[in-house]
């Protein structure tokens, strides 16, 4: 999914630079300049990145303390959809279908923030393609092998395993941890899976990959190099030439599995590789926010070792004056979130869950 210079070509360039440093010469053959003892390469890189990318409008740091979001303040109903692999996309399909049967329409939300699986589900919901997505997953539930061929997942090579292991073993959501995961993601050889995800993103979102069709849809991702949290909406997407399908693909670019995906001039990884579990701060300040996540952030099937707690996040959201409603989907023990064979049971679980949650959502948004 990379454009321009390939990561393999980039790697050769980096090797040449490293070789030059190791021999005490630059690429031009001039003597290397010794750095002062206090030189901080990471700090220098951060300053340069901040300057060069200041105007792309993509970076949106998660606040340290609860504050209303300028994107959501004044809105009535907002919707936050968390991530959880292919399993969770299928769960959303069943859940939304069950709600529609009860006359509960989530599309009344004035703003939708989707991460990973939630980016796919939210974009189809917001752009009117949900019924098509539901039909696709119903079909793939009967023929999971066909879905697997669209985005083949192979046995991890060493570079992929390194990224996966780093992602699984970080102990906090600090910038240093996220950057470590991002750098490993950039260095992973995911060529087998990358093109499949590009095709799959276009299929699932129904997007032509030329535009951002709905203004109320926002997706999340993380800059692999700087660790910055990115929030992509219609204005920033059009400014940087980012189609909705590409943003959804970036939001689901799990390190060591697929991606990274280029958004504007930033290579990006999964929106779930962040300090926040569901990015609820983006809708802070709205009157009411319905938040749906796969787990509580610290139990069950997880796709990152970064510790989260959705209950703490909900308290911070409500501290801004937003009334929140949380639904935790949950997963059966031992389920792989990336296994197409789980589509049918996931859709069934979502459909059954809608029976109990439908009346609650109707009352919450009434």
VOPAGU-2260 file (C-alpha; in pm, 1 decimal, decimal comma):
REM VOPAGU-2260
SITE   aa  ch    i         X         Y         Z
SITE  UNK   A    0       0,0       0,0       0,0
SITE  UNK   A    1     303,7     221,6     -10,4
SITE  UNK   A    2     349,1     474,0    -284,0
SITE  UNK   A    3     662,6     644,1    -412,1
SITE  UNK   A    4     982,4     491,8    -275,3
SITE  UNK   A    5     922,2     143,5    -138,0
SITE  UNK   A    6    1013,8      46,2     214,8
SITE  UNK   A    7    1271,5    -189,4      65,6
SITE  UNK   A    8    1424,8     103,3    -124,6
SITE  UNK   A    9    1399,5     317,9     185,6
SITE  UNK   A   10    1575,7      46,4     382,6
SITE  UNK   A   11    1863,6      42,4     132,2
SITE  UNK   A   12    1894,4     419,9     167,3
SITE  UNK   A   13    1902,5     392,3     545,4
SITE  UNK   A   14    2165,8     118,4     518,2
SITE  UNK   A   15    2384,2     345,6     308,8
SITE  UNK   A   16    2348,3     623,1     561,3
SITE  UNK   A   17    2427,4     383,6     846,8
SITE  UNK   A   18    2729,8     256,7     654,5
SITE  UNK   A   19    2851,9     610,3     606,7
SITE  UNK   A   20    2815,1     685,5     976,3
SITE  UNK   A   21    2991,6     365,0    1071,3
SITE  UNK   A   22    3293,8     451,5     856,3
SITE  UNK   A   23    3304,2     812,0     965,3
SITE  UNK   A   24    3195,2     956,5     630,6
SITE  UNK   A   25    2878,9    1102,8     490,1
SITE  UNK   A   26    2723,1     994,4     159,8
SITE  UNK   A   27    2920,6    1271,5      -7,4
SITE  UNK   A   28    3243,9    1138,1     136,6
SITE  UNK   A   29    3301,5    1428,7     377,8
SITE  UNK   A   30    3401,1    1353,2     737,4
SITE  UNK   A   31    3104,9    1292,0     967,6
SITE  UNK   A   32    3037,0    1567,4    1220,8
SITE  UNK   A   33    3060,1    1443,1    1577,5
SITE  UNK   A   34    2749,0    1510,4    1783,3
SITE  UNK   A   35    2765,5    1676,3    2124,8
SITE  UNK   A   36    2718,7    1454,5    2428,8
SITE  UNK   A   37    2377,0    1608,5    2496,2
SITE  UNK   A   38    2240,4    1558,2    2145,4
SITE  UNK   A   39    1890,8    1402,6    2145,5
SITE  UNK   A   40    1805,5    1261,1    1803,3
SITE  UNK   A   41    1445,5    1186,6    1901,8
SITE  UNK   A   42    1387,8    1542,3    2018,8
SITE  UNK   A   43    1539,1    1678,4    1697,7
SITE  UNK   A   44    1318,4    1448,9    1487,7
SITE  UNK   A   45    1011,5    1557,2    1683,9
SITE  UNK   A   46    1087,7    1926,3    1624,7
SITE  UNK   A   47    1141,2    1873,2    1253,6
SITE  UNK   A   48     824,6    1665,6    1216,9
SITE  UNK   A   49     619,8    1919,4    1410,5
SITE  UNK   A   50     739,9    2196,0    1180,9
SITE  UNK   A   51     699,0    2011,8     851,8
SITE  UNK   A   52     356,3    1860,5     926,4
SITE  UNK   A   53     209,2    2151,0    1121,4
SITE  UNK   A   54     -34,8    2242,1     845,0
SITE  UNK   A   55    -175,0    1903,9     741,7
SITE  UNK   A   56    -444,2    1917,3    1012,0
SITE  UNK   A   57    -422,5    1545,3    1095,8
SITE  UNK   A   58    -253,8    1534,2    1437,5
SITE  UNK   A   59    -488,2    1572,7    1732,6
SITE  UNK   A   60    -323,4    1488,5    2065,4
SITE  UNK   A   61    -544,9    1325,6    2327,1
SITE  UNK   A   62    -579,2    1574,9    2614,3
SITE  UNK   A   63    -423,8    1493,1    2950,0
SITE  UNK   A   64    -735,0    1616,2    3133,6
SITE  UNK   A   65   -1101,8    1623,9    3019,7
SITE  UNK   A   66   -1184,4    1915,9    2791,9
SITE  UNK   A   67   -1467,2    1968,0    2540,3
SITE  UNK   A   68   -1374,7    1897,7    2179,1
SITE  UNK   A   69   -1413,4    2177,3    1926,7
SITE  UNK   A   70   -1537,7    1912,9    1680,5
SITE  UNK   A   71   -1830,4    1802,3    1898,6
SITE  UNK   A   72   -1928,8    2095,8    2119,7
SITE  UNK   A   73   -2289,4    2192,1    2045,3
SITE  UNK   A   74   -2383,3    1858,5    1887,5
SITE  UNK   A   75   -2665,8    1650,4    2030,5
SITE  UNK   A   76   -2607,0    1281,1    1952,5
SITE  UNK   A   77   -2261,6    1137,3    1882,3
SITE  UNK   A   78   -2148,0     780,1    1827,2
SITE  UNK   A   79   -1811,0     618,6    1908,7
SITE  UNK   A   80   -1727,1     276,5    1762,2
SITE  UNK   A   81   -1418,5      97,7    1890,5
SITE  UNK   A   82   -1200,6    -161,5    1718,7
SITE  UNK   A   83   -1157,5    -537,1    1735,0
SITE  UNK   A   84   -1057,9    -699,5    1408,6
SITE  UNK   A   85   -1277,4    -878,1    1155,0
SITE  UNK   A   86   -1475,8   -1036,7    1436,9
SITE  UNK   A   87   -1594,9    -698,1    1551,6
SITE  UNK   A   88   -1694,4    -578,2    1203,0
SITE  UNK   A   89   -1918,4    -883,6    1179,1
SITE  UNK   A   90   -2053,9    -819,8    1529,7
SITE  UNK   A   91   -2142,2    -464,2    1430,1
SITE  UNK   A   92   -2327,8    -596,8    1125,0
SITE  UNK   A   93   -2547,4    -820,2    1338,5
SITE  UNK   A   94   -2593,7    -553,3    1605,0
SITE  UNK   A   95   -2695,0    -277,6    1363,3
SITE  UNK   A   96   -2931,0    -514,0    1181,6
SITE  UNK   A   97   -3100,6    -604,0    1508,8
SITE  UNK   A   98   -3138,9    -237,3    1598,6
SITE  UNK   A   99   -3291,6    -154,3    1259,5
SITE  UNK   A  100   -3549,7    -426,7    1310,3
SITE  UNK   A  101   -3652,0    -254,3    1633,7
SITE  UNK   A  102   -3673,4      84,6    1466,0
SITE  UNK   A  103   -3354,1     214,7    1630,5
SITE  UNK   A  104   -3153,9     410,5    1374,3
SITE  UNK   A  105   -2796,5     491,1    1475,9
SITE  UNK   A  106   -2757,2     705,8    1166,1
SITE  UNK   A  107   -2928,0     991,0    1352,5
SITE  UNK   A  108   -2589,7    1054,7    1517,0
SITE  UNK   A  109   -2447,1    1390,3    1410,1
SITE  UNK   A  110   -2089,6    1268,0    1447,3
SITE  UNK   A  111   -1936,4     920,6    1423,2
SITE  UNK   A  112   -1583,9     837,5    1541,9
SITE  UNK   A  113   -1461,6     496,6    1428,4
SITE  UNK   A  114   -1142,6     310,6    1509,5
SITE  UNK   A  115   -1022,7       2,2    1319,8
SITE  UNK   A  116   -1332,3    -221,0    1290,8
SITE  UNK   A  117   -1536,8      79,9    1399,0
SITE  UNK   A  118   -1396,1     280,7    1108,3
SITE  UNK   A  119   -1542,3      30,4     861,3
SITE  UNK   A  120   -1873,5      -7,8    1043,6
SITE  UNK   A  121   -1912,1     363,8    1105,2
SITE  UNK   A  122   -1827,7     471,0     750,7
SITE  UNK   A  123   -2080,1     231,0     596,5
SITE  UNK   A  124   -2341,3     341,8     848,0
SITE  UNK   A  125   -2278,0     713,0     787,9
SITE  UNK   A  126   -2260,8     688,0     409,2
SITE  UNK   A  127   -2568,3     468,1     365,0
SITE  UNK   A  128   -2382,3     149,2     268,9
SITE  UNK   A  129   -2463,2     -55,0     578,4
SITE  UNK   A  130   -2710,0    -294,3     418,1
SITE  UNK   A  131   -2451,4    -377,9     153,0
SITE  UNK   A  132   -2186,4    -438,5     419,8
SITE  UNK   A  133   -2428,8    -659,9     610,6
SITE  UNK   A  134   -2496,6    -863,8     297,4
SITE  UNK   A  135   -2123,1    -900,2     233,2
SITE  UNK   A  136   -2051,1   -1030,5     580,8
SITE  UNK   A  137   -2353,1   -1257,9     568,9
SITE  UNK   A  138   -2206,7   -1401,7     249,1
SITE  UNK   A  139   -1853,7   -1429,4     387,5
SITE  UNK   A  140   -1995,2   -1593,6     700,1
SITE  UNK   A  141   -2098,2   -1882,8     477,0
SITE  UNK   A  142   -1779,2   -1869,5     270,2
SITE  UNK   A  143   -1500,0   -1747,0     503,3
SITE  UNK   A  144   -1232,4   -1884,1     270,6
SITE  UNK   A  145   -1323,2   -1625,1       8,9
SITE  UNK   A  146   -1273,6   -1343,7     258,1
SITE  UNK   A  147    -938,1   -1489,4     356,8
SITE  UNK   A  148    -827,2   -1471,9      -6,3
SITE  UNK   A  149    -910,3   -1099,8     -20,4
SITE  UNK   A  150    -675,1   -1020,6     267,0
SITE  UNK   A  151    -452,3   -1324,1     316,0
SITE  UNK   A  152    -284,1   -1356,8     652,5
SITE  UNK   A  153      29,3   -1568,9     630,7
SITE  UNK   A  154     255,0   -1710,6     898,2
SITE  UNK   A  155     447,6   -1421,8    1047,7
SITE  UNK   A  156     802,7   -1368,3     923,9
SITE  UNK   A  157    1067,2   -1244,9    1165,8
SITE  UNK   A  158    1010,6    -875,0    1097,8
SITE  UNK   A  159     635,2    -915,9    1145,7
SITE  UNK   A  160     682,3   -1117,0    1463,0
SITE  UNK   A  161     905,7    -843,8    1602,6
SITE  UNK   A  162     634,7    -582,7    1547,8
SITE  UNK   A  163     366,8    -810,1    1691,5
SITE  UNK   A  164     573,1    -893,2    1998,4
SITE  UNK   A  165     662,6    -529,8    2068,4
SITE  UNK   A  166     296,3    -431,3    2033,0
SITE  UNK   A  167     190,4    -710,6    2268,3
SITE  UNK   A  168     453,7    -643,6    2534,2
SITE  UNK   A  169     454,3    -266,3    2586,0
SITE  UNK   A  170     354,9    -171,5    2938,9
SITE  UNK   A  171     214,5     178,5    2893,2
SITE  UNK   A  172      66,9     419,8    2640,9
SITE  UNK   A  173     354,5     666,5    2655,1
SITE  UNK   A  174     478,5     834,0    2336,7
SITE  UNK   A  175     798,6     626,9    2360,5
SITE  UNK   A  176     602,2     300,5    2364,3
SITE  UNK   A  177     381,3     401,7    2072,4
SITE  UNK   A  178     683,9     517,2    1872,0
SITE  UNK   A  179     857,7     184,1    1942,2
SITE  UNK   A  180     554,6      -0,3    1804,3
SITE  UNK   A  181     535,5     236,6    1507,4
SITE  UNK   A  182     899,3     192,1    1413,7
SITE  UNK   A  183     861,8    -185,5    1431,6
SITE  UNK   A  184     552,4    -157,5    1211,4
SITE  UNK   A  185     749,2      42,3     954,3
SITE  UNK   A  186    1022,9    -219,4     955,8
SITE  UNK   A  187     785,9    -517,9     913,9
SITE  UNK   A  188     767,1    -692,5     578,3
SITE  UNK   A  189     389,7    -706,9     519,9
SITE  UNK   A  190     399,8    -715,1     140,3
SITE  UNK   A  191     187,2   -1029,6     116,7
SITE  UNK   A  192     -98,3    -872,2     307,6
SITE  UNK   A  193     -81,0    -504,7     204,3
SITE  UNK   A  194    -250,2    -508,8    -136,9
SITE  UNK   A  195    -526,9    -733,0      -6,5
SITE  UNK   A  196    -617,1    -482,0     262,4
SITE  UNK   A  197    -637,7    -203,8       4,5
SITE  UNK   A  198    -889,7    -406,0    -197,0
SITE  UNK   A  199   -1077,6    -507,0     113,7
SITE  UNK   A  200   -1105,1    -148,5     238,7
SITE  UNK   A  201   -1267,6     -39,0     -87,3
SITE  UNK   A  202   -1507,4    -332,6     -72,2
SITE  UNK   A  203   -1614,5    -284,6     287,6
SITE  UNK   A  204   -1655,7      92,6     278,5
SITE  UNK   A  205   -1810,4     104,5     -68,8
SITE  UNK   A  206   -1588,0     406,4    -133,0
SITE  UNK   A  207   -1444,2     486,4    -473,5
SITE  UNK   A  208   -1114,5     582,0    -304,9
SITE  UNK   A  209   -1141,3     930,6    -447,5
SITE  UNK   A  210   -1336,2    1123,8    -184,4
SITE  UNK   A  211   -1469,0    1151,4     170,4
SITE  UNK   A  212   -1846,3    1127,9     117,0
SITE  UNK   A  213   -1983,8    1218,0     462,8
SITE  UNK   A  214   -1883,5    1513,7     676,4
SITE  UNK   A  215   -1987,0    1356,9    1007,2
SITE  UNK   A  216   -1751,6    1057,3     981,0
SITE  UNK   A  217   -1411,8    1060,5    1154,2
SITE  UNK   A  218   -1152,3     784,4    1168,6
SITE  UNK   A  219    -845,0     749,1    1387,6
SITE  UNK   A  220    -489,3     633,3    1322,4
SITE  UNK   A  221    -139,7     683,7    1460,4
SITE  UNK   A  222     170,3     820,8    1289,8
SITE  UNK   A  223     422,1     535,2    1296,2
SITE  UNK   A  224     722,0     768,1    1307,8
SITE  UNK   A  225     613,3    1030,8    1560,0
SITE  UNK   A  226     354,2     832,6    1755,7
SITE  UNK   A  227     104,0    1115,7    1713,4
SITE  UNK   A  228    -267,1    1038,3    1730,9
SITE  UNK   A  229    -439,4    1135,5    1404,0
SITE  UNK   A  230    -808,5    1213,7    1361,2
SITE  UNK   A  231    -922,7    1223,1     998,9
SITE  UNK   A  232   -1241,7    1398,2     895,3
SITE  UNK   A  233   -1369,2    1535,0     567,3
SITE  UNK   A  234   -1184,8    1869,4     580,7
SITE  UNK   A  235    -841,7    1722,4     661,7
SITE  UNK   A  236    -901,6    1430,0     425,8
SITE  UNK   A  237    -972,2    1651,2     126,4
SITE  UNK   A  238    -680,6    1878,2     210,7
SITE  UNK   A  239    -442,7    1580,0     210,1
SITE  UNK   A  240    -608,6    1376,8     -65,3
SITE  UNK   A  241    -719,0    1096,5     168,4
SITE  UNK   A  242   -1017,7     886,7      55,7
SITE  UNK   A  243   -1242,6     726,5     316,2
SITE  UNK   A  244   -1141,6     372,8     219,0
SITE  UNK   A  245    -775,3     457,1     271,2
SITE  UNK   A  246    -842,8     612,5     613,0
SITE  UNK   A  247   -1036,1     301,9     721,2
SITE  UNK   A  248    -746,7      84,8     602,2
SITE  UNK   A  249    -499,4     294,6     802,2
SITE  UNK   A  250    -718,9     273,5    1111,7
SITE  UNK   A  251    -701,2    -106,5    1089,2
SITE  UNK   A  252    -330,8    -138,8     995,2
SITE  UNK   A  253    -231,4    -362,7    1283,3
SITE  UNK   A  254     149,3    -364,8    1335,7
SITE  UNK   A  255     310,4    -680,3    1206,5
SITE  UNK   A  256      -8,0    -787,0    1027,9
SITE  UNK   A  257     -97,7    -527,8     762,7
SITE  UNK   A  258       5,1    -179,3     652,9
SITE  UNK   A  259     135,3      70,1     745,6
SITE  UNK   A  260     -90,8     285,2     529,5
SITE  UNK   A  261       6,7     621,4     382,1
SITE  UNK   A  262    -222,7     908,6     480,8
SITE  UNK   A  263    -108,6    1229,3     320,3
SITE  UNK   A  264     264,5    1209,4     386,3
SITE  UNK   A  265     242,2    1003,3     704,7
SITE  UNK   A  266     274,1     626,1     730,1
SITE  UNK   A  267      10,7     522,0     979,6
SITE  UNK   A  268     -89,2     226,7    1193,5
SITE  UNK   A  269    -403,4     105,5    1369,2
SITE  UNK   A  270    -601,9     365,7    1561,0
SITE  UNK   A  271    -615,3     129,2    1856,8
SITE  UNK   A  272    -239,8     167,7    1915,8
SITE  UNK   A  273    -298,8     473,7    2129,7
SITE  UNK   A  274    -322,4     597,0    2486,1
SITE  UNK   A  275    -701,6     615,7    2456,9
SITE  UNK   A  276    -911,5     302,7    2411,3
SITE  UNK   A  277   -1200,0     446,5    2208,3
SITE  UNK   A  278   -1096,3     810,1    2144,9
SITE  UNK   A  279   -1403,0     934,4    2330,6
SITE  UNK   A  280   -1232,0    1269,8    2384,5
SITE  UNK   A  281   -1309,0    1351,9    2019,8
SITE  UNK   A  282   -1684,2    1368,3    2098,6
SITE  UNK   A  283   -1642,5    1537,1    2439,0
SITE  UNK   A  284   -1874,6    1834,2    2469,8
SITE  UNK   A  285   -2162,9    1681,9    2276,8
SITE  UNK   A  286   -2489,9    1640,5    2465,3
SITE  UNK   A  287   -2502,8    1259,1    2445,8
SITE  UNK   A  288   -2249,2    1001,9    2333,4
SITE  UNK   A  289   -2314,8     634,4    2268,9
SITE  UNK   A  290   -1985,2     444,4    2302,1
SITE  UNK   A  291   -1952,0      82,5    2184,6
SITE  UNK   A  292   -1633,4    -114,3    2250,0
SITE  UNK   A  293   -1531,2    -478,4    2219,4
SITE  UNK   A  294   -1394,1    -509,2    2573,4
SITE  UNK   A  295   -1336,0    -293,7    2878,0
SITE  UNK   A  296    -979,1    -242,2    2752,8
SITE  UNK   A  297    -798,4    -469,3    2997,2
SITE  UNK   A  298    -977,4    -805,8    2976,1
SITE  UNK   A  299   -1076,0   -1043,6    2699,2
SITE  UNK   A  300    -945,0   -1045,8    2342,6
SITE  UNK   A  301    -702,4    -756,2    2291,2
SITE  UNK   A  302    -490,1    -650,3    1992,4
SITE  UNK   A  303    -231,4    -444,8    2184,3
SITE  UNK   A  304     -52,7    -459,3    2517,1
SITE  UNK   A  305    -113,7     -88,8    2585,5
SITE  UNK   A  306    -319,4     -78,1    2908,0
SITE  UNK   A  307    -661,0      85,7    2882,1
SITE  UNK   A  308    -971,7     127,1    3093,4
SITE  UNK   A  309   -1288,8     231,9    2912,9
SITE  UNK   A  310   -1464,0     305,3    3242,6
SITE  UNK   A  311   -1202,3     567,8    3328,0
SITE  UNK   A  312   -1236,1     709,5    2978,4
SITE  UNK   A  313   -1614,0     733,6    3016,8
SITE  UNK   A  314   -1574,7     922,5    3345,0
SITE  UNK   A  315   -1343,3    1168,8    3174,8
SITE  UNK   A  316   -1594,3    1210,2    2891,5
SITE  UNK   A  317   -1878,0    1282,7    3133,0
SITE  UNK   A  318   -1658,8    1531,7    3318,9
SITE  UNK   A  319   -1690,0    1757,6    3012,9
SITE  UNK   A  320   -2070,9    1761,2    3047,2
SITE  UNK   A  321   -2141,2    1483,4    2796,7
SITE  UNK   A  322   -2389,3    1217,8    2904,8
SITE  UNK   A  323   -2245,3     882,5    2806,3
SITE  UNK   A  324   -2387,5     536,3    2743,3
SITE  UNK   A  325   -2141,7     248,3    2721,2
SITE  UNK   A  326   -2199,3     -87,9    2553,3
SITE  UNK   A  327   -1924,3    -352,0    2580,2
SITE  UNK   A  328   -1970,5    -622,8    2319,5
SITE  UNK   A  329   -1747,3    -889,7    2472,7
SITE  UNK   A  330   -1600,5   -1195,2    2298,7
SITE  UNK   A  331   -1625,7   -1567,9    2368,3
SITE  UNK   A  332   -1315,2   -1721,9    2522,5
SITE  UNK   A  333   -1052,7   -1836,4    2275,3
SITE  UNK   A  334   -1191,7   -1647,3    1976,9
SITE  UNK   A  335    -943,1   -1509,6    1723,6
SITE  UNK   A  336   -1044,5   -1158,8    1621,6
SITE  UNK   A  337    -881,3   -1207,3    1279,9
SITE  UNK   A  338   -1043,6   -1539,8    1184,9
SITE  UNK   A  339   -1306,3   -1519,2     904,9
SITE  UNK   A  340   -1461,3   -1840,0    1039,5
SITE  UNK   A  341   -1592,6   -1632,1    1329,7
SITE  UNK   A  342   -1807,9   -1410,2    1106,5
SITE  UNK   A  343   -2128,6   -1607,7    1137,0
SITE  UNK   A  344   -2120,1   -1651,4    1517,9
SITE  UNK   A  345   -2010,6   -1288,1    1558,8
SITE  UNK   A  346   -2305,1   -1160,9    1353,8
SITE  UNK   A  347   -2540,0   -1382,4    1552,1
SITE  UNK   A  348   -2397,4   -1254,4    1881,6
SITE  UNK   A  349   -2438,5    -893,1    1770,8
SITE  UNK   A  350   -2795,0    -953,9    1655,2
SITE  UNK   A  351   -2889,7   -1114,8    1986,9
SITE  UNK   A  352   -2725,7    -833,3    2184,0
SITE  UNK   A  353   -2933,7    -575,8    1998,0
SITE  UNK   A  354   -3251,5    -723,1    2148,5
SITE  UNK   A  355   -3156,1    -605,4    2495,3
SITE  UNK   A  356   -2971,8    -287,9    2399,0
SITE  UNK   A  357   -3226,3    -151,8    2149,8
SITE  UNK   A  358   -3475,3     -19,5    2410,0
SITE  UNK   A  359   -3192,4     131,9    2615,4
SITE  UNK   A  360   -3048,1     315,6    2312,8
SITE  UNK   A  361   -3394,2     438,0    2212,8
SITE  UNK   A  362   -3448,8     584,2    2561,1
SITE  UNK   A  363   -3098,6     731,8    2572,7
SITE  UNK   A  364   -3138,3     915,0    2242,7
SITE  UNK   A  365   -3504,3    1007,6    2281,0
